[in-house]
Amino acid sequence: MSHQQTGEAWWSGFGGNDGNPEALGDLAKWCEQLGPHEQRRGFDRVLRQFADFGNEREEELKSAAIGWIVHLVDTGAFESAAIAMIPHDAIFTGGRLKDGSFIAQVILEGGSGAHSRDAASLPMAWMAALLRALARQGVEQRAATSH
């Protein structure tokens, strides 16, 4: 199984997630508050949030993708793990401010985007921005289908 196959399963699974926007927002806020030494906890919780993807083939590919992300986390490559979780067609930015806090922005395909401010680490800023963008995408999709 190629890295591209596992990545596609992961990214499409994220895109199909219809999670609770409030819960995603709360998880984003929690991620921002984690210190650099607590990033592993952040990844563990975010990965658990997106554990159910549907059919057996998607589950197999998702498991491989999670294995790759967990490997990156286990080796301390937190920035790489965060980037691996962002859909390949998303636009993302991030950086460190003068006061040492981190900011990030993620814009998903279709234009749903969000940001993170005052995170304690760049990977958790990306995670928070991604979670908020997914929450916004879910709200926008529900609004579009309810009219």
trRosetta pair geometry for C-beta under 8 A, 3 or more apart (Angstrom, degrees):
i j d omega theta_ij theta_ji phi_ij phi_ji
1 5 5.2 -113 -171 76 83 135
1 6 6.0 84 143 -49 115 98
1 61 7.0 -166 -164 -111 140 75
1 64 5.6 -72 103 -128 147 171
2 5 4.7 103 57 2 80 99
2 6 7.2 -152 95 0 46 84
3 6 6.0 -59 -149 41 33 106
3 7 6.0 35 153 -21 67 111
3 68 7.2 111 -129 -111 87 158
4 7 5.6 -56 -143 39 29 113
4 8 6.2 33 157 -22 64 105
5 8 5.9 -53 -148 33 28 110
5 9 6.7 27 154 -17 62 104
5 61 6.1 -112 144 -130 88 117
5 64 7.9 16 99 84 95 147
6 9 5.8 -54 -152 35 34 111
6 10 6.4 35 151 -19 66 106
6 61 5.4 -171 -116 -169 55 79
6 62 7.9 151 -157 -86 77 17
6 64 4.2 -108 -111 104 126 111
6 65 4.2 170 167 -68 97 79
6 68 6.3 116 122 -6 148 137
7 10 5.6 -55 -148 37 33 112
7 11 6.1 26 159 -15 69 109
7 65 6.4 138 -82 -113 35 114
7 84 7.4 -109 -112 -162 99 80
7 88 6.5 64 154 -43 123 123
8 11 5.9 -56 -140 41 28 106
8 12 6.0 22 163 -13 65 110
8 61 7.6 -46 75 172 78 144
9 12 6.2 -59 -141 42 25 104
9 13 6.1 28 157 -23 62 111
9 53 7.4 50 170 176 94 160
9 58 5.7 167 -154 -145 106 64
9 61 3.1 148 -41 122 170 129
9 62 5.4 -125 138 -60 117 61
9 64 7.6 75 54 54 141 101
9 65 5.9 -156 78 -25 101 133
10 13 5.8 -61 -152 35 25 113
10 14 6.5 26 154 -18 63 104
10 61 7.5 -130 -36 136 65 94
10 62 6.2 127 -87 -121 64 65
10 65 3.7 -175 -60 -178 120 164
10 66 7.8 161 -102 -48 113 61
10 69 7.9 134 -126 -36 151 126
10 84 7.8 0 113 155 163 82
10 85 7.3 -107 161 -127 129 51
11 14 5.7 -51 -150 33 33 112
11 15 6.4 32 153 -18 64 107
11 87 4.2 106 -148 -125 105 78
11 88 5.7 -53 -88 4 160 85
11 89 7.6 107 178 13 141 87
12 15 5.5 -53 -147 38 36 114
12 16 6.3 26 156 -14 67 109
12 58 7.8 -104 90 -130 113 113
13 16 6.0 -63 -146 41 29 103
13 17 6.8 51 151 -49 62 92
13 50 6.6 108 132 174 112 111
13 53 4.2 -44 -127 -123 124 117
13 54 7.8 -157 -118 13 92 102
13 58 6.4 137 -81 -178 109 115
13 62 5.6 64 -48 -97 164 118
14 17 5.7 -37 -159 -5 35 118
14 50 6.4 -10 -96 -142 71 148
14 85 7.6 124 -78 179 147 73
14 87 5.9 -145 76 -62 133 101
14 134 6.6 -96 177 -103 91 130
15 87 6.4 70 -57 -93 101 144
15 108 7.5 151 -109 -167 87 129
15 109 7.8 -10 -114 47 128 109
15 137 7.8 -84 -143 142 62 155
16 53 7.7 89 70 -150 124 74
16 54 7.7 -23 110 -24 148 134
17 50 6.0 -60 -92 -120 142 97
17 134 6.1 4 75 -173 121 128
17 138 7.4 -65 105 -74 73 120
18 138 5.7 133 -142 -132 55 115
18 141 7.9 -102 -113 82 94 136
19 23 6.2 -107 164 74 104 115
19 24 5.3 109 107 -55 124 111
19 49 6.9 25 -112 171 153 103
19 50 7.9 -73 -50 -87 135 74
19 134 6.9 36 43 133 115 119
19 135 7.3 -66 87 -92 99 71
19 138 6.6 -115 57 -66 60 162
20 23 3.9 67 80 11 111 112
20 24 6.6 176 86 -12 56 83
21 24 5.6 -54 -145 38 32 112
21 25 6.3 36 154 -21 65 105
21 135 3.8 106 -141 -164 76 96
21 136 7.5 100 -135 -59 119 32
21 138 5.6 -161 -69 77 96 122
21 139 5.3 39 -79 -53 154 104
22 25 5.6 -53 -149 36 32 114
22 26 6.4 33 152 -19 65 104
22 135 7.8 134 -31 -145 22 131
23 26 5.6 -51 -147 36 33 112
23 27 6.3 34 153 -19 65 105
23 49 8.0 171 136 -139 112 118
24 27 5.6 -53 -147 38 32 112
24 28 6.4 38 151 -24 64 103
24 49 7.8 116 -102 179 73 145
24 131 4.7 -173 -179 176 90 92
24 132 6.9 161 133 -84 104 34
24 134 5.9 -132 -156 85 153 102
24 135 3.9 -172 83 -69 134 109
24 138 7.7 135 5 19 152 139
25 28 5.5 -49 -148 31 32 115
25 29 6.5 32 154 -17 64 103
25 131 7.3 169 -79 131 28 107
25 132 6.3 67 -104 -104 69 79
25 135 5.6 66 -49 -101 81 175
26 29 5.8 -52 -150 35 32 111
26 30 6.4 35 150 -20 64 106
27 30 5.5 -53 -148 36 33 115
27 31 6.4 39 152 -24 65 102
27 45 6.8 -168 -146 133 107 116
27 46 6.8 127 166 -94 128 75
27 49 6.3 34 -123 -82 166 154
27 131 5.5 -136 90 -157 104 156
28 31 5.7 -52 -151 31 31 113
28 32 6.7 32 152 -21 63 104
28 116 6.9 -141 -179 -98 106 106
28 127 7.3 -175 -123 121 65 74
28 128 3.9 99 -166 -149 83 73
28 129 7.6 123 -146 -39 121 21
28 131 4.0 -164 -72 81 97 127
28 132 4.9 58 -101 -48 167 89
28 135 7.7 -89 -22 -8 134 135
29 32 5.8 -53 -153 31 33 114
29 33 6.8 27 153 -17 63 108
29 128 7.2 100 -60 -135 25 117
30 33 5.9 -63 -155 35 32 110
30 34 7.1 45 149 -37 64 96
30 42 7.7 172 118 -114 88 86
30 45 7.5 -62 109 106 135 159
31 34 5.9 -44 -160 8 37 116
31 42 4.8 91 -128 -143 84 119
31 45 7.9 -154 -78 74 88 122
31 46 7.0 39 -86 -59 129 118
31 116 8.0 -61 93 -129 110 144
31 119 7.2 -17 121 -130 81 117
31 124 4.4 -174 163 -165 88 94
31 127 4.7 -128 -172 96 156 119
31 128 4.6 -165 79 -65 120 88
31 131 7.0 146 8 3 143 143
32 116 5.8 -168 -90 -165 115 112
32 117 7.9 25 -142 72 143 40
32 118 6.4 58 176 93 124 75
32 119 4.1 -102 -137 -102 76 79
32 120 7.0 120 171 1 50 76
32 124 6.0 161 -93 137 32 110
32 125 6.8 66 -111 -94 82 58
32 128 4.8 39 -55 -74 94 157
33 120 6.9 45 -172 -10 19 119
34 38 4.1 -132 -166 94 98 116
34 39 6.2 134 129 -82 130 44
34 41 6.4 -168 -129 71 136 107
34 42 4.9 -129 20 -55 168 118
34 120 6.1 -144 87 51 45 125
34 121 7.1 -49 96 19 89 113
34 124 5.3 -167 58 -109 109 158
35 38 5.0 84 54 10 71 106
35 120 5.1 -81 -111 143 40 154
35 121 7.4 86 171 -31 30 109
36 39 6.2 -12 -163 -31 41 110
36 120 6.3 -128 -39 136 66 100
36 121 4.6 128 -95 -79 73 123
38 41 4.9 -35 -180 30 82 120
38 42 6.6 90 127 -24 81 95
39 42 5.3 -52 -156 32 43 117
39 43 6.5 39 152 -16 73 101
39 73 7.6 -156 122 -143 98 95
39 78 4.8 -4 147 -125 154 144
39 121 5.8 -60 -81 70 116 163
39 123 5.7 56 -147 76 130 132
39 124 6.1 -128 -116 -49 85 104
40 43 5.9 -55 -151 38 33 107
40 44 6.3 37 152 -22 66 107
40 73 5.8 118 -118 173 75 114
41 44 5.6 -54 -146 35 31 115
41 45 6.3 25 159 -15 65 108
42 45 6.1 -61 -149 38 27 105
42 46 6.2 20 158 -14 65 110
42 123 7.6 139 89 116 140 103
42 124 5.2 -79 -151 -106 172 102
42 127 6.1 140 159 66 120 168
43 46 5.8 -58 -142 41 31 107
43 47 6.0 30 160 -19 67 109
43 69 7.0 -168 -170 152 122 108
43 70 7.7 155 138 -101 128 56
43 73 4.8 -152 85 -103 166 144
43 78 7.5 -136 -45 -133 130 85
43 81 6.0 -13 -112 141 141 141
43 123 7.9 -27 -62 150 104 129
43 127 7.6 -128 -85 -91 60 148
44 47 6.1 -60 -148 37 24 109
44 48 6.5 24 155 -18 61 108
45 48 5.7 -54 -149 35 32 112
45 49 6.6 41 150 -29 63 101
46 49 5.5 -47 -153 24 35 119
46 50 7.0 4 159 5 64 105
46 85 7.3 30 129 -156 135 160
46 127 5.6 -100 -75 -158 159 125
46 131 7.2 -111 -124 -71 110 118
47 50 6.5 -75 -153 50 32 90
47 51 7.0 67 146 -72 63 82
47 66 5.8 106 -158 -136 123 107
47 69 6.7 171 -94 100 125 137
47 70 7.4 46 -100 -68 169 91
48 51 5.4 -13 -156 -39 40 121
50 53 7.6 41 164 -69 79 88
53 58 4.5 -138 125 136 119 116
53 59 5.9 174 58 -80 106 57
53 62 4.7 171 -5 -49 153 156
54 58 5.0 28 68 60 93 148
54 59 7.3 -148 71 -47 46 84
55 58 5.0 91 61 14 76 104
55 59 6.9 -134 104 -10 38 92
56 59 5.5 -55 -148 34 32 115
56 60 6.5 34 154 -22 65 102
57 60 5.7 -50 -151 31 33 112
57 61 6.6 25 154 -10 65 106
58 61 5.9 -59 -148 43 33 107
58 62 5.9 35 154 -22 68 110
59 62 5.6 -55 -140 39 28 112
59 63 6.3 34 157 -24 63 104
60 63 5.9 -53 -151 31 27 112
60 64 6.8 25 151 -16 60 104
61 64 5.7 -53 -153 35 35 111
61 65 6.4 35 150 -18 67 105
62 65 5.5 -54 -148 37 35 112
62 66 6.2 35 153 -19 68 104
63 66 5.7 -51 -144 37 31 110
63 67 6.3 38 152 -24 62 104
64 67 5.5 -51 -151 32 32 117
64 68 6.7 33 151 -19 63 101
65 68 5.7 -52 -154 33 35 111
65 69 6.4 30 151 -15 67 106
65 84 7.9 175 -171 158 89 110
66 69 5.6 -55 -146 40 35 110
66 70 6.0 37 154 -20 68 107
67 70 5.7 -54 -143 38 28 111
67 71 6.4 34 153 -23 62 104
68 71 5.6 -52 -152 32 30 114
68 72 6.7 30 151 -18 63 102
68 84 6.6 -143 118 -177 110 151
69 72 5.7 -52 -153 34 35 112
69 73 6.4 34 150 -17 66 105
69 81 5.2 95 -160 -149 76 91
69 84 5.4 -169 -96 98 87 132
69 85 6.3 66 -119 -65 137 93
70 73 5.5 -53 -146 38 34 112
70 74 6.1 37 153 -22 67 106
71 74 5.7 -53 -143 36 29 113
71 75 6.5 17 159 -9 63 109
72 75 6.2 -66 -150 42 28 102
72 77 4.3 -85 -167 77 81 110
72 78 7.6 143 139 -83 95 23
72 80 4.9 -132 -156 97 131 105
72 81 3.9 170 104 -73 124 89
72 84 6.3 156 3 6 162 146
73 76 7.8 47 179 -67 31 18
73 77 7.4 -89 -66 59 22 67
73 78 6.5 57 -119 -97 64 66
73 81 4.9 64 -61 -93 76 162
77 80 4.0 -17 155 37 111 121
77 81 6.0 128 102 -26 78 88
78 81 5.5 -53 -144 36 33 114
78 82 6.4 35 156 -20 65 103
78 121 7.0 -16 125 151 148 138
78 123 4.0 -93 148 -34 101 162
79 82 5.8 -54 -151 34 31 111
79 83 6.4 27 153 -15 65 106
79 122 6.1 12 -102 95 99 118
79 123 5.4 -123 -84 -71 45 97
79 126 8.0 100 -141 4 60 145
80 83 5.7 -55 -146 39 32 110
80 84 6.2 37 153 -24 65 106
81 84 5.6 -53 -148 33 31 114
81 85 6.7 28 154 -19 62 106
81 123 6.7 34 68 -145 94 133
82 85 5.9 -61 -156 33 32 110
82 86 7.0 33 149 -25 65 102
82 122 7.5 -162 45 122 163 76
82 123 4.0 -166 -39 -144 137 79
82 124 7.8 -109 -95 -47 135 26
82 126 4.2 96 167 77 130 137
82 127 5.8 -98 -127 -49 103 83
82 130 8.0 -172 -170 -12 85 138
83 86 5.7 -51 -152 24 39 113
83 92 7.6 -173 -120 76 75 148
83 126 7.1 -46 -67 175 54 164
85 126 7.9 127 66 127 108 112
85 127 7.1 23 83 -102 147 80
85 130 6.6 84 118 156 105 176
86 90 5.2 -112 170 64 96 135
86 92 5.3 -31 -166 -35 160 152
86 106 6.1 -140 -133 -127 116 125
86 126 6.6 -75 -57 176 123 115
86 130 5.7 -127 -100 -94 81 129
87 90 4.4 101 67 -19 88 108
87 108 6.3 59 42 -132 136 86
87 109 6.9 -91 116 -5 141 100
89 108 7.8 55 95 -167 87 57
89 109 4.3 12 117 -58 122 122
90 106 5.6 3 169 -170 133 91
90 107 6.2 160 -165 79 78 47
90 108 5.1 -36 -106 -107 102 48
90 109 6.6 -95 -77 -28 58 69
90 130 7.8 49 162 -114 171 91
90 133 7.5 92 -140 128 132 160
91 105 7.9 -13 112 114 88 96
91 106 7.4 154 82 -157 53 43
91 107 4.4 -4 56 55 100 105
91 113 7.7 -25 64 -105 99 125
92 104 6.9 -1 -172 -175 95 99
92 105 6.6 177 -146 90 52 57
92 106 4.7 -5 -103 -105 95 72
92 107 7.4 -168 -72 22 50 65
92 126 6.4 47 -174 -135 136 102
92 129 7.2 129 -136 103 99 137
92 130 7.9 -11 -105 -72 129 92
93 104 6.7 176 91 -150 53 56
93 105 5.0 11 50 48 92 97
94 102 6.6 16 -176 179 101 103
94 103 6.6 -177 -145 95 60 52
94 104 3.8 -6 -101 -104 99 89
94 105 7.4 -170 -70 20 62 58
94 122 5.2 109 148 -157 133 98
94 125 5.6 134 -139 98 118 124
94 126 5.6 -53 -66 -68 149 92
94 129 7.8 -148 -84 7 103 150
95 102 7.0 -175 98 -148 30 71
95 103 6.0 -8 59 58 72 88
95 104 7.8 154 14 -81 49 59
95 122 7.5 14 -101 -113 8 113
96 100 6.7 -19 -173 -144 107 31
96 101 7.4 156 -154 85 64 30
96 102 5.5 -40 -100 -97 62 74
96 122 6.8 -66 -62 -67 86 107
97 100 7.0 -41 75 29 74 19
97 101 5.1 -4 42 64 116 78
97 102 7.2 -162 3 -88 83 22
97 103 6.3 71 -41 -12 106 108
101 117 7.4 40 138 171 130 60
101 118 4.7 -32 -172 -129 146 47
101 119 6.5 124 -175 53 84 41
101 120 7.2 -53 -129 -91 70 37
102 116 7.5 9 110 109 84 111
102 118 7.8 54 53 168 50 6
102 119 4.4 -52 70 72 97 95
102 120 7.1 -15 18 84 107 9
102 121 6.0 -10 8 137 151 12
102 122 4.7 -146 -149 -80 148 55
102 124 7.6 110 71 64 136 81
102 125 4.2 -125 119 -35 110 144
103 115 6.8 -1 -174 179 92 108
103 116 6.3 173 -151 89 47 67
103 117 5.3 3 -111 -110 94 58
103 118 7.7 34 -80 -20 76 37
103 119 7.2 155 -81 20 29 96
103 125 6.0 161 -171 -163 7 143
104 115 6.5 172 90 -155 47 65
104 116 4.7 12 50 44 90 107
104 119 7.1 -7 5 15 105 142
104 122 6.9 117 -64 -159 118 65
104 125 3.7 137 -6 135 116 100
104 126 4.7 -134 -163 -77 163 52
104 128 7.1 124 57 61 118 90
104 129 4.3 -123 106 -15 101 142
105 113 6.5 25 179 177 94 114
105 114 7.3 -168 -145 100 64 33
105 115 4.4 -25 -97 -101 80 89
105 116 7.7 -158 -70 19 41 67
105 129 5.6 -160 -124 -151 18 145
106 113 6.3 -171 98 -144 47 75
106 114 6.4 -4 58 57 83 71
106 115 7.8 165 18 -90 60 42
106 126 6.8 93 -56 -158 117 67
106 129 4.2 135 2 129 98 105
106 130 4.8 43 17 -81 171 59
106 132 7.8 136 50 62 106 86
106 133 4.5 -103 94 -18 103 150
107 111 6.7 -27 -174 -146 103 33
107 112 7.3 159 -157 85 57 37
107 113 3.5 -21 -104 -92 75 122
107 133 6.8 -157 -105 -128 23 137
108 111 7.5 -25 74 52 68 17
108 112 4.7 -9 49 67 111 90
108 113 6.6 -171 13 -77 66 59
108 133 5.1 146 -22 157 105 121
108 134 7.3 105 -53 -78 148 55
108 137 5.5 -20 58 -71 152 136
110 137 6.9 90 80 -128 130 105
110 140 8.0 163 136 101 122 142
112 133 5.5 123 126 -172 89 77
112 134 7.8 98 122 -91 133 19
112 136 4.7 169 -167 104 104 102
112 137 3.7 157 84 -78 169 78
112 140 5.7 -151 -90 21 117 144
113 133 5.4 -21 -137 -116 30 108
113 136 7.1 -42 53 74 22 151
114 129 5.4 177 97 -159 82 62
114 130 8.0 -162 63 -55 108 7
114 131 8.0 -77 79 79 144 51
114 132 3.3 -141 135 111 158 109
114 133 4.2 -147 20 -63 98 64
114 135 7.4 34 -40 50 159 95
114 136 5.5 164 -52 -8 113 134
115 129 5.4 -14 -138 -116 26 106
115 132 7.3 -53 40 78 27 146
116 119 5.2 24 146 -37 122 122
116 124 7.8 -161 166 124 159 64
116 125 4.3 178 93 -159 133 69
116 126 7.4 -110 23 -49 141 16
116 127 8.0 52 -59 66 159 52
116 128 3.8 98 -103 88 133 118
116 129 4.3 -100 -14 -52 100 84
116 132 7.1 167 -66 7 80 134
119 122 7.4 125 95 -90 126 21
119 124 5.0 -176 -173 96 126 94
119 125 3.6 -164 38 -75 151 83
119 128 6.0 -167 -84 13 129 141
120 124 6.5 11 56 59 76 140
121 124 4.7 79 64 16 92 103
121 125 6.9 -151 94 -11 45 87
122 125 5.4 -52 -145 33 34 116
122 126 6.5 35 156 -18 66 101
123 126 5.8 -53 -152 35 34 110
123 127 6.4 34 150 -19 66 105
124 127 5.2 -46 -143 37 40 115
124 128 6.2 43 154 -21 67 102
125 128 5.8 -52 -146 36 30 111
125 129 6.3 28 154 -16 63 107
126 129 5.8 -56 -145 39 30 109
126 130 6.1 32 155 -20 65 108
127 130 5.7 -56 -147 37 29 112
127 131 6.3 30 156 -19 65 106
128 131 5.8 -53 -146 36 29 111
128 132 6.4 25 156 -14 64 108
129 132 5.9 -57 -147 40 30 109
129 133 6.2 31 154 -21 65 107
130 133 5.7 -55 -145 36 30 111
130 134 6.3 30 155 -18 65 105
131 134 5.8 -55 -149 36 30 111
131 135 6.4 32 151 -20 64 105
132 135 5.5 -50 -147 35 34 114
132 136 6.3 34 153 -18 66 104
133 136 5.7 -52 -147 38 32 111
133 137 6.2 37 151 -23 64 105
134 137 5.5 -50 -144 35 32 115
134 138 6.4 36 154 -21 63 103
135 138 5.8 -55 -153 34 30 112
135 139 6.5 28 152 -16 64 105
136 139 5.7 -54 -149 37 34 111
136 140 6.2 30 155 -17 67 108
137 140 5.8 -57 -145 40 29 109
137 141 6.2 29 156 -19 65 108
138 141 5.8 -55 -144 36 28 109
138 142 6.3 27 157 -17 64 106
139 142 5.9 -57 -149 37 29 109
139 143 6.3 28 154 -19 64 108
140 143 5.7 -54 -146 37 31 112
140 144 6.3 32 155 -21 65 107
141 144 5.7 -54 -147 35 31 111
141 145 6.4 17 159 -9 65 110
142 145 6.1 -66 -147 44 29 102
142 146 6.0 25 159 -22 67 114
143 146 5.9 -60 -140 35 27 109
143 147 6.9 21 163 -20 61 107
144 147 6.7 -64 -156 28 26 105
